[in-house]
Amino acid sequence: MAEDWALRQRRSNRLARKLAGYLFELDDVTPIQIYGLSKLSWITTSFEGENASYISSTKIPALENIFNCSFQNLSHGEVYKKIGTIIDDDTVAELAEGHTGFTNFYKAYRNSVLDWVGGNFNDLLPLYKAAYRAENSADRKDIVKSISALPGVPKANHPESLMRPEFFLTPAFFMLDADIKFPLINGNDGVKSLLKRLEVENSDLITQYTSMTSLYGVGGIVDAADLDQVGHDLPDFIDTDKRKAKKSLLLEKETNGESELPLKDEGDVEAIRRSAKIKQRRIHNHLTNKLKSFLSSYTLLEGCDQSCMFDALVRNYSEDEDLLIEVKSSTETPHVRMAVGQLFNYWYELKGNAEPNIAILLPEKPDQSNISFLGWMEVGLMWFENDQLCTVNDWLKHLTNKN
C-alpha cells in the first residue's frame, strides 16, 4: 500500500524548504538551481519502493542541479548525507531518504522548461523567494498575479504548443510555502476534478486560487496537502442547499474534557448513566486517536452528518478500495451487534451496492463467540494490545504493520 500522499507531500515541503534556505542565501543563484529545486516535486511512473526509478532519473539529478555538483559513483544514502553536510543540517539526510516528489510533470516539457526558466529568470527568482517567505494569503495572491503575467512554457520541438506556467510553478511553490497553503493548480486529474466541482475549471488563475483556498477550514481541511487529498470527495465535504456534508478529515478527539460524575447516593441513577456514557466516550475517543496515529500514512475521514456518522474511513487501504471502521468502547455482544448494523448502514449510505469493506475496532480482543460471528458476517476485526494494532483477518494484516 502506498503511503499517504499528503505525508509524502509534506516531507517534500520540509526538504525543499531546507534546501531553499541554503540556496537563497547564496549571492549568485542560477537558473539551473531553481530548476533543480522545482524538479524535486517531480516523479515518474515508478515512484514507490526502495529502487523506484524516479530516484536515479529525477531526484538525484535535481539535487545535483541545486548544489551544482556531480554525485556520480555515490550511493543514494551517501548523496543524502553529503547534502546534509553541505548545508550543515543533520535532519536533511533522513528527509531525503524518504520518498519525495508528487507530480508526474509532462515529459515533453521537462527539458524545454529549463530554457524557459533561463529566459524568465529575473522574474522567477523573486517569485521563488517570495513563496519561501510568504506569510499570509495576500502574499500568496500577489505571487499568483505574477504567475498570470508570465508567458507559457514551450513544448520541446513544438514551440507553438504552450503549457500554462502555473503547471510548472505551483508544485514548486507548494514545496516552498512554510504553511503549505499554496495549492497545486496543474493538469493533474484530481486538480481538474476539484476545479470542475468548484465550477472554476475555465476561470482565470486568481479565481481558481481564491476558490480553492476558500475551502481551508471546511471539513477539517487545513492546508493544500489536505485539499489535494480530498478533491474527489469534495461534494461530500461541503454543505449545499440540497444536502449536508457527509465527510470530514478525521480529527483528534477530546479524551479529558469532561470530569467524572461522582456518585452521591443510591438514587442518583441519572448520574450513573451519564458517568458511564462519559467513560465510554473517553474510551471511544482514545481508540479513535490511536487509530489515527497508527495509520498516519493513510488519509482517514469521519462522518459529519447525522444520517451517516461513521467513525473512520481509511482511504485506499488496499489499492483503490476504502475501509469503513466502526469503533466501540466495549467487547460485549450488544456493542458488537450494534457496530455491525451501523457499518452496513453507513456503507450503503456512502457506497450504495458496492461490495463492503468494513471492520470493527475494539479496545481488546473479544471472546471467540463474537470473533466467529464477525467472521460469519464477513466483518473485519481489529483491536489494540498496548500500542500495537492487531487483527484476526489476513486481508487487514498489512494495516497492522507500523507505517
Backbone torsions as a table, in degrees:
resi	resn	phi	psi	omega
1	MET	NA	130.9	178.5
2	ALA	-67.2	149.3	177.0
3	GLU	-68.8	160.6	178.0
4	ASP	-56.4	129.5	-176.9
5	TRP	-62.1	-37.1	179.8
6	ALA	-63.7	-36.5	177.6
7	LEU	-63.5	-42.9	178.8
8	ARG	-65.3	-41.3	179.2
9	GLN	-63.8	-40.5	-179.7
10	ARG	-68.9	-34.6	175.3
11	ARG	-65.5	-41.8	177.7
12	SER	-60.4	-40.2	178.4
13	ASN	-61.6	-47.1	-178.0
14	ARG	-64.3	-41.8	179.3
15	LEU	-65.6	-48.2	-177.6
16	ALA	-61.2	-38.7	180.0
17	ARG	-66.8	-36.9	177.5
18	LYS	-65.9	-42.7	179.7
19	LEU	-69.6	-38.3	178.9
20	ALA	-66.4	-36.0	178.0
21	GLY	-59.5	-37.7	175.8
22	TYR	-71.6	-47.0	-173.9
23	LEU	-63.6	-41.8	-174.5
24	PHE	-77.1	-4.4	172.4
25	GLU	-87.1	-10.9	179.5
26	LEU	-75.7	152.2	-179.1
27	ASP	-82.7	-22.1	-171.8
28	ASP	-131.6	61.1	176.4
29	VAL	-64.4	138.4	-176.0
30	THR	-111.1	161.7	177.9
31	PRO	-56.0	-40.0	-176.7
32	ILE	-68.2	-24.3	178.8
33	GLN	-72.8	-41.8	177.0
34	ILE	-76.3	-24.7	170.9
35	TYR	-62.3	-44.9	178.4
36	GLY	-64.2	-38.9	178.0
37	LEU	-61.4	-42.6	177.9
38	SER	-65.1	-36.9	-175.9
39	LYS	-65.0	-20.4	177.2
40	LEU	-62.8	-20.1	179.0
41	SER	-83.8	-7.7	-174.5
42	TRP	-86.2	150.6	170.6
43	ILE	-132.9	179.8	170.1
44	THR	-123.0	-175.1	179.6
45	THR	-65.3	-22.6	174.8
46	SER	-102.2	97.3	-173.5
47	PHE	-127.6	7.5	179.6
48	GLU	-124.7	160.1	175.7
49	GLY	89.5	164.0	-174.9
50	GLU	-62.0	-34.1	-176.4
51	ASN	-110.7	30.8	179.2
52	ALA	-55.8	133.8	-172.1
53	SER	-66.6	-25.6	-177.3
54	TYR	-62.4	-25.3	-176.9
55	ILE	-62.3	-50.2	-178.7
56	SER	-78.3	-34.8	-174.7
57	SER	-83.1	-25.1	-170.7
58	THR	-130.7	-49.8	-173.6
59	LYS	-68.9	-50.4	-179.5
60	ILE	-64.4	-45.5	175.0
61	PRO	-58.4	-35.2	177.1
62	ALA	-62.8	-42.4	178.6
63	LEU	-66.6	-36.3	175.9
64	GLU	-63.5	-40.5	177.2
65	ASN	-61.9	-45.1	-176.7
66	ILE	-63.5	-43.1	-174.9
67	PHE	-97.6	2.2	174.8
68	ASN	53.2	47.8	179.5
69	CYS	-152.7	171.4	179.4
70	SER	-105.3	136.9	175.6
71	PHE	-109.6	25.3	-179.4
72	GLN	-59.6	141.3	178.5
73	ASN	72.2	5.7	174.6
74	LEU	-100.5	142.4	173.6
75	SER	-70.4	164.6	179.3
76	HIS	-59.1	-43.3	179.4
77	GLY	-60.8	-38.8	179.0
78	GLU	-67.5	-36.7	177.0
79	VAL	-61.8	-46.1	-176.5
80	TYR	-65.3	-39.0	177.5
81	LYS	-66.5	-37.7	-177.9
82	LYS	-66.3	-43.1	-179.6
83	ILE	-68.7	-30.5	174.7
84	GLY	-63.3	-39.2	178.4
85	THR	-68.5	-40.2	-178.7
86	ILE	-60.4	-44.2	-176.6
87	ILE	-97.1	4.0	176.1
88	ASP	57.6	53.9	179.3
89	ASP	-143.0	110.7	-175.8
90	ASP	-69.0	-18.4	-176.8
91	THR	-83.0	-13.3	-175.0
92	VAL	-65.3	-42.6	-177.3
93	ALA	-59.5	-43.1	-179.7
94	GLU	-65.5	-41.9	178.0
95	LEU	-63.2	-45.4	-178.3
96	ALA	-67.5	-29.4	179.8
97	GLU	-63.5	-35.2	177.2
98	GLY	-74.4	161.2	179.8
99	HIS	-67.5	137.8	177.8
100	THR	-132.2	173.5	-177.3
101	GLY	85.5	146.8	-174.1
102	PHE	-155.3	5.2	179.1
103	THR	-132.0	129.6	178.8
104	ASN	-88.2	76.7	-174.4
105	PHE	-58.0	141.7	-175.3
106	TYR	-52.4	124.5	-177.2
107	LYS	-61.4	-35.8	-176.3
108	ALA	-64.7	-15.3	-178.1
109	TYR	-112.6	-2.1	-173.7
110	ARG	-63.1	-33.0	178.7
111	ASN	-92.8	-42.8	-176.4
112	SER	-66.0	-24.6	-178.4
113	VAL	-67.1	-23.7	177.4
114	LEU	-64.6	-43.2	176.9
115	ASP	-63.7	-37.0	178.9
116	TRP	-63.9	-41.5	177.1
117	VAL	-60.9	-44.4	179.5
118	GLY	-62.4	-40.8	-178.1
119	GLY	-71.5	-22.6	-178.6
120	ASN	-118.4	22.3	-170.6
121	PHE	-61.2	-38.7	-177.6
122	ASN	-63.9	-28.5	175.8
123	ASP	-85.7	-33.1	-173.0
124	LEU	-76.7	-43.4	-175.8
125	LEU	-58.2	-44.0	176.0
126	PRO	-61.5	-32.2	179.2
127	LEU	-69.2	-41.2	177.3
128	TYR	-61.6	-44.0	179.3
129	LYS	-66.5	-36.1	178.6
130	ALA	-66.4	-39.7	178.1
131	ALA	-64.2	-38.0	179.1
132	TYR	-66.4	-32.3	-175.1
133	ARG	-103.0	0.9	-175.9
134	ALA	-57.2	136.0	-177.8
135	GLU	-117.7	-16.9	-176.0
136	ASN	-155.2	177.5	-177.1
137	SER	-64.0	-34.7	179.7
138	ALA	-62.6	-41.9	177.3
139	ASP	-59.5	-44.6	-177.2
140	ARG	-69.0	-37.8	-179.6
141	LYS	-65.6	-35.0	176.1
142	ASP	-62.5	-39.1	178.0
143	ILE	-64.7	-42.6	179.9
144	VAL	-61.3	-41.8	177.9
145	LYS	-60.6	-40.2	179.7
146	SER	-68.7	-37.5	176.6
147	ILE	-60.5	-40.9	-178.0
148	SER	-60.9	-25.4	-176.8
149	ALA	-88.8	-6.1	-177.6
150	LEU	-81.3	152.5	176.7
151	PRO	-74.0	162.0	178.0
152	GLY	-70.1	163.0	179.2
153	VAL	-93.1	122.7	-177.9
154	PRO	-74.1	147.5	177.8
155	LYS	-82.4	144.9	179.3
156	ALA	-58.7	128.7	178.7
157	ASN	68.2	-0.3	177.0
158	HIS	-139.2	68.7	-173.5
159	PRO	-60.2	-18.3	179.4
160	GLU	-78.2	-15.9	179.7
161	SER	-91.6	108.1	-172.1
162	LEU	-107.8	137.1	174.7
163	MET	-98.9	141.5	-179.8
164	ARG	-63.2	133.9	-174.1
165	PRO	-60.7	-29.0	-179.2
166	GLU	-65.8	-24.1	178.4
167	PHE	-62.7	-34.1	177.1
168	PHE	-85.9	-39.1	-169.0
169	LEU	-85.1	-37.7	-173.2
170	THR	-65.4	-34.0	173.4
171	PRO	-62.1	-37.1	177.9
172	ALA	-65.9	-44.2	-178.1
173	PHE	-71.9	-29.9	170.3
174	PHE	-56.5	-43.1	-179.3
175	MET	-71.7	-29.1	-173.8
176	LEU	-87.9	-19.8	-174.7
177	ASP	-73.8	122.2	-176.6
178	ALA	-58.6	-36.1	-177.7
179	ASP	-99.2	4.1	-178.5
180	ILE	50.7	47.5	178.6
181	LYS	-101.8	-3.5	-178.4
182	PHE	-88.2	109.0	-172.5
183	PRO	-74.8	153.8	173.7
184	LEU	-76.4	123.7	176.9
185	ILE	-129.4	87.6	-177.7
186	ASN	-139.8	-161.9	-175.6
187	GLY	-90.6	10.1	178.7
188	ASN	-60.4	143.1	-177.6
189	ASP	-59.1	-38.8	179.4
190	GLY	-64.8	-40.4	178.4
191	VAL	-66.0	-43.5	179.0
192	LYS	-62.3	-38.5	178.1
193	SER	-64.6	-42.3	179.3
194	LEU	-63.0	-46.6	-180.0
195	LEU	-62.8	-36.8	178.7
196	LYS	-65.6	-42.2	-178.5
197	ARG	-70.3	-25.2	174.4
198	LEU	-85.4	-3.5	180.0
199	GLU	61.3	38.6	178.4
200	VAL	-130.1	19.5	-175.6
201	GLU	-62.1	-25.9	-179.7
202	ASN	-108.1	12.2	-178.2
203	SER	-87.2	170.1	177.6
204	ASP	-70.5	166.2	-173.3
205	LEU	-62.0	-39.3	179.7
206	ILE	-61.4	-43.5	179.7
207	THR	-65.4	-40.6	178.4
208	GLN	-63.7	-45.6	178.3
209	TYR	-59.3	-47.4	-177.5
210	THR	-63.1	-41.5	-179.8
211	SER	-65.9	-41.8	-178.6
212	MET	-67.9	-45.7	-176.4
213	THR	-73.4	-16.6	176.1
214	SER	-67.7	-13.2	-179.6
215	LEU	-83.9	-9.7	177.1
216	TYR	-62.4	130.2	-177.5
217	GLY	95.5	-7.4	178.9
218	VAL	-95.9	127.9	174.8
219	GLY	59.2	29.9	179.6
220	GLY	81.8	5.9	178.9
221	ILE	-75.9	117.5	-175.5
222	VAL	-100.8	-40.9	-172.3
223	ASP	-145.0	-172.8	-175.4
224	ALA	-70.2	-26.1	176.1
225	ALA	-68.2	-42.9	174.5
226	ASP	-61.2	-44.4	-177.5
227	LEU	-60.2	-40.9	-179.7
228	ASP	-66.7	-28.0	-179.5
229	GLN	-73.8	-33.2	-168.4
230	VAL	-104.7	10.7	-176.7
231	GLY	-51.1	-45.7	-178.2
232	HIS	-73.5	-20.7	-179.3
233	ASP	-96.3	2.9	-169.8
234	LEU	-50.9	-42.9	-178.9
235	PRO	-57.6	-30.3	-179.7
236	ASP	-80.8	-6.9	-177.7
237	PHE	-97.2	-12.6	-170.2
238	ILE	-119.5	134.8	172.8
239	ASP	-72.6	138.9	173.5
240	THR	-129.0	176.3	177.8
241	ASP	-63.9	-26.8	-174.4
242	LYS	-91.6	-27.6	-178.1
243	ARG	-159.5	159.1	178.9
244	LYS	-85.7	156.5	174.8
245	ALA	-61.8	142.8	-179.3
246	LYS	-106.4	-22.0	-173.3
247	LYS	-128.8	156.0	168.4
248	SER	-151.1	164.4	173.9
249	LEU	-67.5	140.8	-178.6
250	LEU	-67.8	123.7	-178.0
251	LEU	-106.7	162.4	174.8
252	GLU	-61.6	141.1	-178.6
253	LYS	-103.1	145.4	178.3
254	GLU	-71.4	129.6	178.5
255	THR	-120.2	-6.5	-175.7
256	ASN	-128.6	10.6	-171.0
257	GLY	-76.5	-24.0	-176.0
258	GLU	-115.1	132.3	-180.0
259	SER	-80.1	152.0	177.5
260	GLU	-64.2	143.6	177.8
261	LEU	-88.4	124.1	-178.0
262	PRO	-75.3	150.3	173.1
263	LEU	-82.7	122.7	-178.4
264	LYS	-98.6	-38.3	177.9
265	ASP	-158.9	173.6	-175.8
266	GLU	-65.1	-23.0	-177.3
267	GLY	-87.5	0.2	-174.6
268	ASP	-83.2	62.2	-176.1
269	VAL	-64.8	-40.1	-178.7
270	GLU	-63.2	-39.0	178.4
271	ALA	-63.3	-38.7	178.6
272	ILE	-63.8	-45.6	-178.2
273	ARG	-61.3	-46.6	-179.1
274	ARG	-66.2	-38.4	179.2
275	SER	-63.0	-41.9	178.6
276	ALA	-63.0	-40.9	179.4
277	LYS	-63.3	-41.6	179.5
278	ILE	-63.3	-42.6	180.0
279	LYS	-63.7	-43.7	179.3
280	GLN	-63.6	-40.7	179.6
281	ARG	-63.9	-38.6	178.4
282	ARG	-64.3	-43.3	178.3
283	ILE	-62.9	-45.2	179.3
284	HIS	-58.3	-48.3	-178.9
285	ASN	-66.4	-38.1	178.2
286	HIS	-61.5	-44.3	178.9
287	LEU	-65.1	-41.9	179.8
288	THR	-62.8	-42.3	178.5
289	ASN	-64.2	-40.1	178.5
290	LYS	-64.6	-39.6	178.1
291	LEU	-63.3	-45.1	179.4
292	LYS	-59.9	-41.9	-179.5
293	SER	-69.3	-44.3	-176.4
294	PHE	-67.1	-38.0	-179.5
295	LEU	-99.2	40.6	-175.0
296	SER	-65.8	-16.6	179.6
297	SER	-90.0	8.2	174.8
298	TYR	-118.8	158.9	171.3
299	THR	-88.1	123.6	179.1
300	LEU	-112.8	130.7	177.5
301	LEU	-113.2	162.5	174.6
302	GLU	-135.9	156.7	178.5
303	GLY	-77.0	142.9	-178.1
304	CYS	-130.9	12.2	176.8
305	ASP	-118.9	142.0	-175.7
306	GLN	-58.3	-24.8	-179.7
307	SER	-80.7	-10.6	-174.8
308	CYS	-155.1	63.0	-175.1
309	MET	-89.6	60.5	179.6
310	PHE	-70.8	154.0	-175.2
311	ASP	-79.9	-44.8	-178.3
312	ALA	-157.1	137.8	172.1
313	LEU	-124.2	120.3	-179.1
314	VAL	-91.9	110.7	-178.9
315	ARG	-68.7	131.7	174.2
316	ASN	52.6	47.1	179.3
317	TYR	-66.9	-22.8	178.2
318	SER	-149.6	107.1	-175.3
319	GLU	52.9	-118.4	-177.9
320	ASP	-102.4	19.7	-177.9
321	GLU	-98.7	143.3	175.0
322	ASP	-100.3	155.9	177.7
323	LEU	-122.2	126.6	178.6
324	LEU	-99.6	128.5	-175.6
325	ILE	-123.0	133.2	171.9
326	GLU	-109.1	129.5	-178.0
327	VAL	-100.6	131.0	176.7
328	LYS	-126.2	145.8	-174.8
329	SER	-88.0	-1.2	-177.4
330	SER	-143.0	150.6	176.7
331	THR	-93.4	5.1	-179.6
332	GLU	-66.1	148.2	-174.2
333	THR	-54.5	-43.2	178.5
334	PRO	-57.8	-37.0	178.4
335	HIS	-67.8	-40.3	179.8
336	VAL	-65.2	-45.1	178.3
337	ARG	-58.6	-45.3	-179.5
338	MET	-61.5	-41.7	-179.1
339	ALA	-60.9	-41.9	-179.1
340	VAL	-62.0	-46.4	178.4
341	GLY	-61.5	-42.8	179.5
342	GLN	-62.9	-42.8	-177.6
343	LEU	-60.3	-47.8	-179.5
344	PHE	-64.9	-38.5	179.0
345	ASN	-67.0	-45.6	179.9
346	TYR	-63.6	-41.8	-179.9
347	TRP	-60.2	-43.9	-179.7
348	TYR	-62.9	-39.5	178.1
349	GLU	-62.4	-37.8	-175.1
350	LEU	-87.7	-40.6	-168.2
351	LYS	-119.8	-4.3	-179.2
352	GLY	65.9	-129.1	-175.4
353	ASN	-86.7	5.8	179.9
354	ALA	-61.4	145.6	178.3
355	GLU	-56.4	124.8	-173.5
356	PRO	-74.7	141.0	168.3
357	ASN	-119.0	97.5	-171.1
358	ILE	-134.1	149.7	-178.6
359	ALA	-152.0	157.8	177.4
360	ILE	-114.0	138.6	175.8
361	LEU	-111.1	122.8	-177.5
362	LEU	-117.4	162.2	-179.1
363	PRO	-71.3	-19.6	177.6
364	GLU	-157.7	171.8	179.6
365	LYS	-67.3	127.9	-178.6
366	PRO	-79.3	178.0	179.3
367	ASP	-73.7	169.1	-173.7
368	GLN	-63.8	-31.3	179.7
369	SER	-61.1	-45.4	178.7
370	ASN	-71.0	-34.9	176.7
371	ILE	-61.3	-44.5	-180.0
372	SER	-65.4	-41.1	179.4
373	PHE	-61.6	-46.7	-179.6
374	LEU	-64.8	-37.1	176.7
375	GLY	-64.3	-40.1	179.3
376	TRP	-65.7	-36.0	178.8
377	MET	-82.3	-2.6	-177.7
378	GLU	58.6	40.5	175.1
379	VAL	-107.5	128.0	179.9
380	GLY	-67.1	157.2	179.9
381	LEU	-130.5	130.5	175.4
382	MET	-137.4	154.2	175.0
383	TRP	-157.5	166.5	178.1
384	PHE	-105.9	136.4	166.9
385	GLU	-115.6	106.4	-167.9
386	ASN	59.3	-116.6	-179.7
387	ASP	-108.1	13.0	-179.0
388	GLN	-101.1	126.0	176.2
389	LEU	-77.7	131.8	-176.5
390	CYS	-125.2	159.3	177.6
391	THR	-155.9	159.7	173.2
392	VAL	-102.6	-2.9	-172.7
393	ASN	-101.9	125.0	179.1
394	ASP	-59.3	-36.2	-175.4
395	TRP	-73.6	-7.3	177.4
396	LEU	-109.8	-5.0	-171.3
397	LYS	-64.7	-25.9	178.8
398	HIS	-66.6	-23.2	177.2
399	LEU	-74.4	-22.9	-175.7
400	THR	-82.9	-5.9	174.3
401	ASN	-82.5	122.7	-177.4
402	LYS	-60.4	126.6	-176.0
403	ASN	-86.2	NA	NA
